[in-house]
Amino acid sequence: MPVWDDLVGQERVAAQLDAAARDADALVTANATNAPPPEASRMTHAWLFTGPPGAGRATAARAFAAALQCVSPDRALGGAPGCGFCDGCHTSLVGTHADVEIVRTDLLSIGVKETRELVRRAQLSPAVGRWQVIVLEDADRLTEGAGNVLLKAVEEPAPRTVWLLCAPSLEDVLPTIRSRCRHLTLRTPAVEAVADMLVRRDGIEPDVAAEAARATQGHIDRARRLATDPRARARRAAVLRLPLRVDDIGGCLKAAQELIDTAAEDTKQLAEEVDTKETEELKAALGGQSGGRMPRGTAGAMKELEDRQKRRRTRTQRDSLDLALTDLTGFYRDVLALQLGSRVALANTEAQDTLERLARVASPEATLRRIEAIAACRDALDRNVAPLLAVEAMTMALRAG
């Protein structure tokens, strides 16, 4: 199965990447055989993938990385790189290829220290593969200082190094960096395409796949999680009941607290699974014994790990809250569609009775104000406003309409 099959609903982007991978393969082959290089090439050293959440930015970058490292013998017979089954493709896709560095962060930002290490690696020649590929899945989380460090590497790349940056939009990347990258824009895949993918690759029942794809409006990862995780479905159902619980001030405050508590519980579950393992591994690496005292001089390393875990818990809680707010926005979007008589398909068909009830008792203007209140809450969370205060202000605004 070619690596491009993972790009759901991105036929145009897949065609561009396929053409670039062919040219990259021709360049490497020409260098190995001392043949003259192609006169014109669609390959370049830096790429920027943008698109809305769930469009598959990281998937496209990984697929391209796999195609660049493809060692299928079919290439010598005119086959295209990116077969999906050779060692180069397989190890690139699963993240174990020696010359493909996949960088993602579970923290709020990527700092200068981490970026300098990436730049150092980018200067190395490929160890076993055809290219040295750096996939930066969260380029929008680079600090200003980290972005300036990366700029130097993008400006003066090593001959066989390729940077693949992913971000939601062009504005999320420094102008000096994006001007040196080839830009590819991904779009939100069609609901039908996502449902078909869930059926084919995950073995999900067609009805369940269609409902999950429709509820998430084409967000691939969320659709897969919603279709396979009963807890995710239960949390979403609780969020969709929130608009009926803000009739009075007490209901507003209680609903806000429950949203925060749910996000905190998700964070705690993740922390218990990951933090404990990380702590034990670091203690073992530093020479400590289970349940015993740590050797001298290791307090700094333990403190650094604790700080990192704290920042990760903060981001996990924000991500959980943001997911709930996204579902809530989709709910009011459906209410507005009913009020305006739009023919747009509803995302939350399982709550249609509630949608119709709210559409009858409120005006379109009030629904728009509620959508704006949710957007204001997300902005407040991005500005580090205390989560409970931000969500309480939102629920009060939902009540006022």
C-alpha positions, 0 to 999 in steps of 0.5 A, spaced: 500 500 500 503 506 497 504 511 503 500 516 500 494 512 501 494 515 508 493 522 506 485 522 507 482 527 502 488 530 500 489 528 493 492 534 490 497 534 496 499 527 495 500 528 487 505 534 489 509 530 494 509 524 489 512 528 484 517 531 489 519 524 491 520 522 484 525 527 483 529 526 490 530 519 488 533 521 481 537 526 485 540 521 489 541 516 484 544 521 479 549 522 485 551 515 486 552 513 479 555 520 477 550 521 472 548 528 470 542 530 475 535 532 472 535 539 469 529 541 473 527 538 480 520 539 484 524 537 490 527 542 495 530 542 502 524 545 506 517 544 506 511 547 510 505 543 511 499 547 514 492 546 515 486 545 520 486 540 526 485 533 523 487 534 516 493 530 517 499 535 517 503 530 520 501 524 516 503 527 510 510 529 513 511 522 515 509 519 508 513 524 504 519 522 509 518 515 508 517 516 500 524 519 501 527 513 504 524 508 500 529 503 497 524 498 494 527 495 488 521 496 483 524 503 483 529 501 478 524 498 474 520 505 473 516 504 480 515 510 484 518 511 491 513 510 497 511 503 496 509 502 503 512 495 504 520 496 504 524 497 510 525 504 508 518 506 508 516 501 514 521 504 519 520 511 517 512 511 518 513 507 525 518 512 527 524 507 528 528 509 521 535 512 523 535 518 519 528 520 520 527 524 526 520 525 528 519 531 533 513 532 537 512 536 544 507 534 549 509 541 552 507 548 551 513 550 547 519 548 544 525 551 546 532 553 544 535 547 547 531 542 543 532 546 537 539 547 537 540 539 538 535 538 532 540 543 528 546 539 530 543 533 527 541 536 521 548 537 519 550 530 519 550 526 513 545 520 512 547 514 516 543 508 513 538 512 508 538 516 502 536 523 506 537 526 513 529 528 514 527 532 520 519 532 521 517 537 526 510 536 527 509 542 532 513 548 528 507 553 531 510 551 538 517 554 537 519 560 541 521 566 538 528 564 540 528 557 538 525 559 531 531 564 530 536 558 531 532 554 526 532 559 521 540 559 520 539 551 519 533 552 514 537 558 510 544 554 510 541 546 509 546 540 509 546 537 502 542 531 504 538 534 509 530 535 509 526 539 514 518 538 514 515 543 518 507 542 520 503 548 523 496 550 523 497 556 518 502 560 515 501 565 521 504 560 526 511 560 523 516 566 523 515 570 516 523 568 515 522 561 516 516 560 512 519 564 506 524 559 505 519 553 505 515 550 500 508 551 502 503 545 502 496 547 504 491 541 507 484 541 507 479 538 512 477 531 509 470 530 507 466 526 512 465 520 507 472 519 506 474 519 514 468 514 515 471 510 509 478 510 512 475 508 519 471 502 516 477 500 511 483 500 516 480 500 523 475 495 522 469 499 525 462 498 523 459 503 518 454 506 522 459 507 528 464 510 523 459 515 519 457 517 526 464 519 529 466 522 522 460 526 522 460 528 529 468 530 529 466 534 522 472 530 518 477 530 524 481 524 523 484 522 529 478 525 533 473 520 529 478 514 530 478 516 538 470 517 538 469 510 534 473 506 539 473 509 546 467 509 550 469 514 555 470 519 549 463 518 547 461 519 554 465 525 555 462 528 549 455 526 551 456 530 557 458 536 554 452 536 549 448 536 555 451 542 558 447 547 554 441 545 558 444 546 564 445 553 564 438 556 566 441 559 572 447 561 576 448 555 580 447 551 574 452 555 570 458 554 576 456 547 577 457 545 569 463 549 569 466 546 575 464 539 572 468 541 565 474 542 569 474 536 573 473 532 567 479 535 564 483 534 571 481 527 571 484 526 564 490 529 566 491 525 572 490 518 568 495 520 563 500 522 569 499 516 573 501 512 566 507 516 564 510 520 570 511 514 574 514 510 568 519 516 567 521 517 574 523 510 575 527 510 569 530 516 571 532 514 578 535 507 575 539 511 570 542 516 575 543 510 580 538 510 585 534 504 588 527 503 588 524 507 595 531 509 597 535 515 597 538 518 590 545 519 590 548 526 591 548 531 585 542 528 582 537 533 585 537 538 579 535 532 574 530 530 578 527 537 579 528 538 571 523 532 570 518 534 575 518 541 571 517 538 565 511 533 567 508 539 570 508 543 564 505 537 560 500 536 565 498 543 564 498 542 556 494 536 557 488 539 561 488 545 556 487 540 550 482 536 554 478 543 555 479 545 548 476 538 545 470 540 550 469 547 547 470 544 540 464 540 541 460 545 544 462 550 538 459 544 533 453 544 537 451 551 537 453 551 530 448 546 529 443 550 532 444 556 528 444 552 522 437 550 524 435 557 525 437 559 519 434 553 515 441 551 512 441 545 508 448 543 511 448 536 514 448 536 522 454 534 526 450 532 532 444 528 530 444 524 536 442 530 540 437 533 534 431 534 539 435 538 544 438 542 538 431 543 535 428 545 542 434 551 543 433 553 536 426 555 537 427 558 544 433 563 542 434 567 536 440 567 531 443 573 534 443 570 541 446 563 538 452 567 535 453 571 541 454 564 545 459 561 539 463 568 540 463 566 548 466 559 547 471 562 542 473 568 547 474 562 553 479 559 548 482 565 547 483 566 555 485 559 556 491 561 551 493 567 555 494 563 561 487 565 564 485 560 570 481 555 567 476 555 572 475 563 571 475 562 564 470 557 563 465 560 568 465 566 564 463 562 558 457 558 562 455 565 564 455 568 557 451 562 554 446 563 560 445 570 558 445 569 550 
